[in-house]
Amino acid sequence: MSLYELLDRWMRDELAKGAVLFSLIAIGAGVTSPGGGWIIGGVLLGVLGVVLGIMATRERWSSPVTWFVVLAVLVADIAFMTAAWTVAG
């Protein structure tokens, strides 16, 4: 296994852990936002992100698939948190 492959695997695993953390924060952002739609959206998005983040590390998907899933979860979580906190603030 080359150094590139080791770094790639390590970065994917760390970003997947970050995606799980951001998904948990998105659940909190949804629960603390006003309105039922934000609560439901935050919980659904957060649970989906947690499941996908854990699956990305456990299932050992191919590198491009893992990168796509993890980055999509991060972007969706950040967009939701930004919108939820904008509405709440």
N, C-alpha and C positions, 0 to 999 in steps of 0.2 A: 504494500500500500504506500503510495507516494505521499509526500508532504501536502501536496495540493488536495488530495482526497481526504486526508485527515483534517485539514483546515475546513474543507467544505462540509464534512460531516459535523464537525464541532460547531460551525456557524449555524448550520441548519437546526441543530439541537438547541442551541442557545436562543435563536430567534423563535423557535417553537415554544420554548418556555416563556419567552417574552410575550408571545401571542396569547398564551394561557393567562398570564398575569393581566394583560390589557383587557382580555375578555371578562375576567373577574371584576376589574374596575368598571367596565361597561355595564355589568349587572348592577353595580352600586350606583352608577350614574343614572341608570334607568329607574331604579327604585326611588331615588331621591328627587327625581324630576316630577313636576306637576302633571297630572293627567294620566289616565289609564293607558293610553296608547304608548306613551314613553316607557311606562313600566313594562308592558308586554314586550315592546320592541327591545328594550335593554336586556331583559331576561332571555328572550329567544336568541338574540344575537350573541349574548355572552355564553349561553350554554352551547350553542353551535360552535363558537370559537374555541371553547375549552375542549369539546369533543374532537374537533379537527386538529387542534394543537397536540393533544395527547396521541391521537392516531398517527400524526406525522412522525412522532418520535418512536412509537412502538412498532408500527407496521413496516418501517424502512422502505417508504415509497422511493421511486427514482428521484434523482436530484432535481430535475426541472419541475416535477409535480409538487414536491415538497416546498420548493421555493415559491411557486405560484400560490399554493394554498396558504402558506404562512404569511406571505406578503398581502394576500387578499384579506385575510383575517385581520391583520394589523391595520390596513387602510380602512376597512369597514368599522372596526372598533374606534379608531381615532375620529373618523367622520361622525359616528353616532355620539361619541362623548362631546365633541365640539358642538354639535347641534343641540344636544340635551342641555348642556351648560349654558349655551346662548339663550335658549328659551327660558331656562330657570333664572338666569341672571338678569 
